[in-house]
Structure formats: structure tokens, C-alpha cells
Amino acid sequence: MSREIKTAKSANLMLCLCCHHLNPTSALRCETCDEPVYIRRRRSYERTLAWLLTAMILYVPASIYPVMTTIAFTRSQPNTIVGGVIELWQQGSYFIALVIFFASVVIPIAKILVLAWLCFSLKIKLKTHKKERTVIYKYTELIGRWSMIDIFVVAILMALLQLGGILIVEPGIAALAFAGVVIATMLAAEAFDPRLIWDTQDEDHH
Ligand SMILES: [Zn+2]
């Protein structure tokens, strides 16, 4: 099923992640741009798992503690992320509710699940769907670069709600935990080395 694909590593070459020049594996620094080069990102699997675990742990306070306290008509109500989404939905702000729901629930959880699955596929030395897994990682990393938007979306929308005079919104402790989730997920994606996906066939020859 899986085709034999020659990797740079199997040809005694290693890619510079900075300028994409192929260096001999004996090199310590890139021949063209002088950046340090590695055959694979150091301790990639362990670092990815550690950051994923951090993100998962931080997601607990991010979801159970209030992310904002809405004050309307002298009624003060602390809201969790999901509680806030439900509140906005009930007020008829369907679009804002959906944007916050995607930015703060769907996308972060999807990123964590995808990276956890990629790690798991390395652990069980999965030999199929290598190209698909590489592409999935590429998109996860691409989305990851825009992760800070998750926080900005929530912050800007809170400001908009305040300007609208509908509500007074104060940030809660979960906002900080959520920022931690986003940062830990970005670092997990950064630590993951997609080239490890292609190493399973190399190991077969040894
Ligand atoms: Zn280079």
C-alpha cells in the first residue's frame, strides 16, 4: 500500500528549516544561511505532547471559569465561554455567537485533537496516509499562525458589545487561561516535526 519514498534523511541530507537548503547530515550549521540545522526537530514528539497536555489542562479553567461578566440592567452575571455564546444566541446575536463559538471552542479543540492524533500515529508507527497527514499538519500550522485572532475576536467583540451600550462586559480569569491554551497549542504545532511521519519506512530497512 505505502510506496517507497526516499527522504532526505535516507540520502544523508538534511533540510534547513530557514532557507530550505539541503545540507549534508554532518553539518552543524546551514551552508548557505548559517542557521543551526537538525536532521529532525529535537525531542519533537515529547515536546509536542508536553505542550498539548498543557493546552488540555488550561482548557479546563478556560471553560469552567467566567470568561466575562456581563452587567445589564444592574444584573451582574458571570459567563463561561459557552455560557456567553448561549447568552448572545438568546439575545439574537447569532453571527457574533457563532464567531465566538468557532474561535474559542471549535478551532482550539480541533487543533488539539489533530495534533494529538498525529502524535498517536507516530507512536503506533502508522505507515498509511503519510501524505494526508503531512497536508493536515500543514493546515494545522497555517491556522495556528492565525491563532492569536481567536483571542482578538473575543476581545474585540467584547468591546463592540460595550460600545453598543447593551452590556458592560468585564474580562474574567478564563480569558487568561484561554490565552494560555492558544499559546500552548501554537507551541505544540511548532514543536511537531512532520518529517517524522515519513520516517517509519526508513526504520523498516534497519
Ligand atoms: Zn539555511
Boltz pocket constraint, residues with backbone or C-beta under 6 A from the ligand:
constraints:
  - pocket:
      binder: B
      contacts: [[A, 16], [A, 17], [A, 18], [A, 19], [A, 20], [A, 21], [A, 30], [A, 31], [A, 32], [A, 33], [A, 34], [A, 35]]
      max_distance: 6.0
